[in-house]
């Protein structure tokens, strides 16, 4: 190998080395960018998870509060309503429980008293308060009809309280006189000769 060939070989090797060095620098830069993107993604993911958890906690807090206000008004601390989240088969599922005398019970096992009826009505109100549909009107057909007689005197107070505090008009179809006396306006429907006769009665209402 003569001098010119050696010089040419050296120049090519030097060029190749420079290209290799530039490629290494480029790869290192890209690696650093990917690492930064990964860290950013991890931060965003963590933020989204925290935000979702915060929103979930707020929703649960709102729902539990509404139902527990209903329970306190009707049962005076006999029941407490809770929403729990359990992980099953890789999924998080909500679980509703009633607490009585410090013990958790399934709603289906809360026989007697009408606790399920009260919770069902309160849950509907809680969901409405989260969505705030317009017009602010809710219709209930025979709400709390399985409520024990001893608790019925508090049912009208509960409905009146929710109506005024939430700013929602409630139209109630009921046979319970304990609810009727709390109405701002009462429509009494009677059947005469196969025809429905509607009589309008105004009341003072017993709301707070």
C-alpha positions in Angstrom: 0.0 0.0 0.0 1.6 3.3 -1.2 1.3 6.6 0.5 -1.7 7.9 -1.5 -3.7 4.7 -0.8 -2.8 4.9 2.9 -3.9 8.6 2.9 -7.2 7.7 1.1 -7.9 4.9 3.6 -7.2 7.2 6.5 -9.5 9.9 5.2 -12.3 7.4 4.7 -11.8 5.9 8.2 -11.8 9.4 9.7 -15.0 10.3 7.8 -16.7 7.1 8.9 -15.6 7.7 12.5 -17.1 11.2 12.3 -20.4 9.9 10.9 -20.5 7.2 13.6 -19.8 9.8 16.3 -22.6 12.0 14.9 -25.0 9.0 14.8 -24.1 8.1 18.4 -24.8 11.7 19.4 -28.1 11.7 17.6 -29.1 8.4 19.2 -28.1 9.7 22.6 -30.2 12.8 22.0 -33.2 10.8 20.9 -32.8 8.5 23.9 -32.8 11.5 26.2 -35.9 12.8 24.4 -37.7 9.4 24.8 -36.7 9.3 28.4 -38.1 12.8 28.9 -41.3 11.8 27.0 -41.6 8.7 29.1 -41.3 10.8 32.3 -43.8 13.3 31.0 -46.2 10.5 30.1 -45.8 9.0 33.5 -46.5 12.4 35.1 -49.6 13.0 33.0 -50.8 9.5 33.7 -50.4 10.0 37.4 -52.1 13.4 37.2 -55.0 11.9 35.3 -55.3 9.1 37.8 -55.2 11.5 40.7 -57.8 13.7 39.0 -60.1 10.8 38.3 -59.7 9.6 41.9 -60.5 13.1 43.2 -63.6 13.4 41.0 -64.7 10.0 42.0 -64.3 10.9 45.7 -66.3 14.1 45.1 -69.1 12.2 43.4 -69.1 9.6 46.1 -69.1 12.3 48.8 -72.1 14.1 47.2 -74.1 10.9 46.7 -73.4 9.6 50.2 -74.3 13.0 51.7 -77.7 13.2 50.0 -78.6 9.6 51.0 -77.4 10.0 54.5 -79.4 13.2 54.9 -82.4 11.2 53.9 -81.5 8.4 56.3 -80.9 10.8 59.2 -84.3 12.6 58.5 -86.3 9.4 58.4 -84.4 7.0 60.6 -82.5 9.3 63.0 -79.2 7.6 62.7 -80.5 4.0 62.5 -78.9 3.6 59.1 -75.8 4.9 57.3 -75.2 4.7 53.5 -71.7 4.0 52.1 -70.2 3.4 48.6 -67.1 1.2 48.5 -64.9 0.3 45.6 -63.6 -3.2 45.2 -61.2 -4.6 42.6 -62.6 -7.7 40.9 -60.9 -9.4 37.9 -58.8 -6.4 37.3 -61.7 -4.0 37.3 -62.9 -1.6 40.0 -66.5 -2.1 40.9 -68.7 0.0 43.3 -70.5 -1.7 46.2 -73.3 -0.1 48.1 -73.8 -1.0 51.7 -76.0 0.1 54.6 -74.5 0.3 58.0 -76.6 -0.5 61.0 -75.4 -0.9 64.6 -71.9 -0.7 63.3 -72.4 -3.7 60.9 -72.3 -3.6 57.1 -75.4 -5.1 55.5 -76.4 -5.6 51.9 -79.3 -3.3 50.9 -81.3 -6.4 50.0 -80.9 -7.7 53.6 -82.2 -4.4 55.1 -85.7 -5.8 55.4 -88.4 -3.8 57.1 -88.7 -0.1 57.6 -88.4 0.9 54.0 -84.7 1.8 54.0 -84.3 0.7 50.3 -87.2 2.9 49.3 -85.7 5.9 51.0 -82.2 5.2 49.5 -83.7 4.8 46.0 -85.4 8.1 46.2 -82.4 9.9 47.6 -80.1 8.3 45.0 -82.3 9.7 42.2 -82.2 13.1 43.8 -78.4 12.8 44.1 -78.0 11.9 40.5 -80.2 14.8 39.4 -78.1 17.2 41.5 -75.0 16.1 39.6 -76.6 16.4 36.2 -79.0 19.4 36.9 -81.4 18.7 34.0 -83.8 21.3 32.9 -86.6 22.0 33.7 -85.8 21.2 37.4 -88.8 18.8 37.8 -88.8 15.2 39.1 -91.8 12.9 39.1 -92.1 10.2 41.8 -94.8 7.5 41.6 -95.7 6.2 45.1 -92.3 7.0 46.7 -91.4 5.3 49.9 -94.6 3.3 49.8 -93.0 0.5 51.8 -91.9 2.9 54.6 -93.1 1.7 58.0 -95.9 3.7 59.5 -93.8 4.9 62.4 -91.4 6.7 59.9 -94.0 8.2 57.6 -94.4 11.4 59.5 -90.8 12.3 58.5 -91.2 11.5 54.8 -93.0 14.7 53.9 -90.5 16.7 55.7 -87.7 15.0 53.8 -89.3 15.7 50.4 -90.0 19.3 51.3 -86.5 19.9 52.5 -84.9 18.4 49.4 -87.2 20.3 47.1 -86.4 23.7 48.6 -82.7 23.2 49.2 -82.0 21.7 45.7 -84.3 24.0 43.9 -86.2 21.1 42.2 -90.0 20.8 41.8 -91.3 17.4 42.8 -94.5 16.0 41.5 -95.6 13.2 43.8 -98.2 10.5 43.1 -99.1 9.0 46.5 -101.8 7.6 48.7 -99.9 8.6 51.9 -101.6 11.4 53.8 -98.3 12.1 55.5 -96.9 13.2 52.2 -100.0 15.0 51.0 -100.0 17.5 53.9 -96.6 18.7 52.9 -97.6 19.6 49.4 -97.7 23.2 48.1 -100.6 22.2 45.9 -102.7 19.0 46.0 -104.6 17.5 43.1 -107.0 14.9 44.3 -108.1 12.4 41.7 -111.3 10.5 42.2 -113.2 8.1 40.0 -116.9 8.8 39.5 -119.0 6.9 36.9 -115.9 5.6 35.1 -114.4 9.1 34.8 -111.5 10.7 36.7 -112.5 13.8 38.5 -109.7 16.1 39.5 -110.0 18.5 42.4 -107.4 21.1 43.1 -106.5 21.9 46.7 -104.0 24.5 47.9 -102.2 23.9 51.2 -99.9 26.0 53.2 -97.2 23.3 53.0 -95.1 22.3 55.9 -91.7 22.9 54.3 -88.8 24.5 56.1 
